[in-house]
Amino acid sequence: TVRPIRNAVALIKEEKKDLVCSSGFAILRSKDISPQYLFLYLKTRPIVKLIDRYTTATEYPAVTWADILNIPIYLGTRDFRADISKRVDKAHGLLKQSKLLYSQAEDLLLEELGLKAFKPKYGLSYTADLSQAFGVHRIDAEYFQPTYRQLVEYLKGNFETRPLRTFTLDFQKGIEVGSENYQEEGKPFIRVSNLSIHGFVEKDQKYIDEELYQTFKDIYEPKVGDLLLTKDATPGIAYVVKEPEEGIIASGVLKLKINEDEINKEYLALCINSMVGRLQIERDGGGSVITHWKPEQIKNLQIPLLPPETQQKIESLVQQSHEARRKAKELLEEAKKRVEEAIENEINK
């Protein structure tokens, strides 16, 4: 059996070495049609709904291999499939470009900070004074890994470095609505799993009804320009909202308003997403089964300040990365809509 997750379809574009899939995946190799067309077809709304119908009603929903292999495929004309495949290829090219631009932005940050060659070294043994433990209210060994201290001391010794709180005008935690209010459709309830460094993702997306959304949207809806920051489970994912998003954030996500007179928002988000933030967050969240990044730790995250012109170069690369990703998404949505319309027309004949 295969456990379905809505729209969880991936197209392997390059040879992958040492890659093994678990039994929760179905690996398909297309015959007579392009893998690009099959990839997009399986993401269309009618096919997603069809797979949902095949799902067995158990605690762990699953579909069988037979169900997967018996999915009817609308072919259309050869030219139609070729056009869809071309759009998919172009979209994947833009996604590759987006990743490259973001990587260039991170490389620029680390080069300017002199951290490009820095490799964290985790010691098997080290010591810490009792006064240090009392000072930070921590007794877990992970917190005192020397590499964490070395990073912060290096940044403070070579750059103007300030805590995150000095850049924030507002610090808003999200809200919990309760799983009983989750719906299959409606307004997005944005949890930690729905946020990435590149924006919003539909991974196991939950929805709430219009009434609940209207009740909370004034406080908990992300606005363009807000910096969203995860604090639980996968803490330290930072993203500056670039387009209007209807929905509200869960309690594992923070909504920050940044003082742009003090720091560039995209630069700040990249600092948090990079090694600079990641190692500090790793230190703060150590010793826990489920990581929770506490508000006082978040506000004390140390951020190095590079010259404004460098911050602007980084912002430009991040924005170019986002634009390429946006165009890729548009292309895929347009192609998916074409296939969905073709399927509907075939059904209505």
Solvent accessible surface area in square Angstrom, and as a share of the most:
residue,aa,sasa,rsa
1,T,109,0.64
2,V,11,0.06
3,R,135,0.49
4,P,41,0.26
5,I,107,0.54
6,R,119,0.43
7,N,45,0.23
8,A,71,0.55
9,V,46,0.26
10,A,86,0.67
11,L,32,0.16
12,I,105,0.53
13,K,93,0.39
14,E,96,0.43
15,E,157,0.70
16,K,106,0.45
17,K,175,0.74
18,D,150,0.77
19,L,106,0.53
20,V,136,0.78
21,C,56,0.33
22,S,73,0.47
23,S,102,0.66
24,G,32,0.30
25,F,126,0.53
26,A,32,0.25
27,I,95,0.48
28,L,66,0.33
29,R,213,0.78
30,S,38,0.24
31,K,167,0.71
32,D,129,0.67
33,I,27,0.14
34,S,37,0.24
35,P,65,0.41
36,Q,31,0.14
37,Y,0,0.00
38,L,24,0.12
39,F,16,0.07
40,L,1,0.01
41,Y,5,0.02
42,L,21,0.11
43,K,39,0.17
44,T,0,0.00
45,R,138,0.50
46,P,37,0.23
47,I,8,0.04
48,V,11,0.07
49,K,108,0.46
50,L,32,0.16
51,I,26,0.13
52,D,61,0.32
53,R,195,0.71
54,Y,66,0.25
55,T,35,0.20
56,T,64,0.37
57,A,112,0.87
58,T,82,0.48
59,E,148,0.66
60,Y,140,0.53
61,P,53,0.33
62,A,11,0.08
63,V,1,0.01
64,T,52,0.30
65,W,110,0.39
66,A,59,0.45
67,D,34,0.18
68,I,24,0.12
69,L,124,0.62
70,N,108,0.55
71,I,13,0.07
72,P,83,0.52
73,I,62,0.32
74,Y,52,0.20
75,L,84,0.42
76,G,32,0.31
77,T,91,0.53
78,R,186,0.68
79,D,116,0.60
80,F,27,0.11
81,R,37,0.14
82,A,58,0.45
83,D,44,0.23
84,I,0,0.00
85,S,14,0.09
86,K,147,0.62
87,R,63,0.23
88,V,0,0.00
89,D,58,0.30
90,K,129,0.55
91,A,0,0.00
92,H,34,0.15
93,G,41,0.39
94,L,31,0.16
95,L,42,0.21
96,K,133,0.57
97,Q,87,0.39
98,S,0,0.00
99,K,126,0.53
100,L,103,0.51
101,L,21,0.10
102,Y,20,0.08
103,S,51,0.33
104,Q,74,0.33
105,A,0,0.00
106,E,46,0.21
107,D,49,0.26
108,L,37,0.18
109,L,0,0.00
110,L,17,0.08
111,E,98,0.44
112,E,78,0.35
113,L,1,0.00
114,G,52,0.50
115,L,5,0.02
116,K,98,0.41
117,A,89,0.69
118,F,50,0.21
119,K,146,0.62
120,P,42,0.27
121,K,165,0.70
122,Y,105,0.40
123,G,30,0.29
124,L,187,0.93
125,S,101,0.65
126,Y,64,0.24
127,T,132,0.77
128,A,46,0.35
129,D,92,0.48
130,L,123,0.61
131,S,82,0.53
132,Q,76,0.34
133,A,11,0.09
134,F,132,0.55
135,G,58,0.56
136,V,61,0.35
137,H,164,0.73
138,R,36,0.13
139,I,157,0.80
140,D,34,0.18
141,A,65,0.50
142,E,85,0.38
143,Y,35,0.13
144,F,30,0.13
145,Q,23,0.10
146,P,30,0.19
147,T,2,0.01
148,Y,11,0.04
149,R,112,0.41
150,Q,92,0.41
151,L,2,0.01
152,V,18,0.10
153,E,98,0.44
154,Y,76,0.29
155,L,0,0.00
156,K,113,0.48
157,G,64,0.61
158,N,90,0.46
159,F,48,0.20
160,E,106,0.48
161,T,24,0.14
162,R,57,0.21
163,P,22,0.14
164,L,1,0.00
165,R,123,0.45
166,T,58,0.34
167,F,0,0.00
168,T,30,0.18
169,L,124,0.61
170,D,64,0.33
171,F,53,0.22
172,Q,46,0.20
173,K,100,0.43
174,G,8,0.07
175,I,36,0.18
176,E,99,0.44
177,V,15,0.09
178,G,24,0.23
179,S,81,0.52
180,E,143,0.64
181,N,56,0.29
182,Y,61,0.23
183,Q,77,0.34
184,E,131,0.59
185,E,129,0.58
186,G,44,0.42
187,K,41,0.17
188,P,26,0.17
189,F,0,0.00
190,I,2,0.01
191,R,53,0.19
192,V,23,0.13
193,S,43,0.28
194,N,1,0.01
195,L,6,0.03
196,S,29,0.19
197,I,61,0.31
198,H,47,0.21
199,G,5,0.05
200,F,60,0.25
201,V,59,0.34
202,E,113,0.51
203,K,132,0.56
204,D,74,0.38
205,Q,31,0.14
206,K,53,0.23
207,Y,45,0.17
208,I,0,0.00
209,D,59,0.31
210,E,89,0.40
211,E,138,0.62
212,L,37,0.19
213,Y,7,0.03
214,Q,89,0.39
215,T,91,0.53
216,F,46,0.19
217,K,62,0.26
218,D,119,0.62
219,I,94,0.48
220,Y,32,0.12
221,E,20,0.09
222,P,2,0.01
223,K,90,0.38
224,V,87,0.50
225,G,19,0.18
226,D,4,0.02
227,L,0,0.00
228,L,0,0.00
229,L,0,0.00
230,T,0,0.00
231,K,22,0.09
232,D,25,0.13
233,A,64,0.50
234,T,73,0.43
235,P,26,0.16
236,G,8,0.07
237,I,29,0.15
238,A,1,0.01
239,Y,12,0.05
240,V,8,0.05
241,V,2,0.01
242,K,46,0.20
243,E,78,0.35
244,P,117,0.73
245,E,45,0.20
246,E,97,0.44
247,G,0,0.00
248,I,0,0.00
249,I,0,0.00
250,A,4,0.03
251,S,22,0.14
252,G,8,0.07
253,V,0,0.00
254,L,1,0.00
255,K,15,0.06
256,L,0,0.00
257,K,85,0.36
258,I,11,0.06
259,N,37,0.19
260,E,116,0.52
261,D,136,0.70
262,E,69,0.31
263,I,5,0.03
264,N,27,0.14
265,K,33,0.14
266,E,11,0.05
267,Y,0,0.00
268,L,0,0.00
269,A,5,0.04
270,L,2,0.01
271,C,0,0.00
272,I,1,0.01
273,N,25,0.13
274,S,0,0.00
275,M,18,0.08
276,V,0,0.00
277,G,0,0.00
278,R,119,0.44
279,L,3,0.02
280,Q,2,0.01
281,I,10,0.05
282,E,74,0.33
283,R,41,0.15
284,D,11,0.06
285,G,8,0.07
286,G,17,0.16
287,G,59,0.56
288,S,61,0.40
289,V,156,0.90
290,I,108,0.55
291,T,33,0.19
292,H,100,0.45
293,W,2,0.01
294,K,110,0.46
295,P,60,0.38
296,E,110,0.49
297,Q,33,0.15
298,I,0,0.00
299,K,71,0.30
300,N,70,0.36
301,L,2,0.01
302,Q,17,0.08
303,I,0,0.00
304,P,0,0.00
305,L,28,0.14
306,L,9,0.05
307,P,63,0.40
308,P,91,0.57
309,E,105,0.47
310,T,13,0.07
311,Q,13,0.06
312,Q,107,0.47
313,K,124,0.53
314,I,0,0.00
315,E,46,0.21
316,S,48,0.31
317,L,33,0.16
318,V,11,0.06
319,Q,89,0.40
320,Q,87,0.39
321,S,2,0.02
322,H,35,0.16
323,E,63,0.28
324,A,6,0.04
325,R,53,0.19
326,R,73,0.27
327,K,95,0.40
328,A,0,0.00
329,K,133,0.56
330,E,81,0.36
331,L,29,0.15
332,L,29,0.14
333,E,84,0.38
334,E,85,0.38
335,A,0,0.00
336,K,32,0.13
337,K,126,0.53
338,R,90,0.33
339,V,0,0.00
340,E,15,0.07
341,E,81,0.36
342,A,15,0.11
343,I,14,0.07
344,E,86,0.39
345,N,96,0.49
346,E,81,0.36
347,I,125,0.64
348,N,120,0.62
349,K,191,0.81
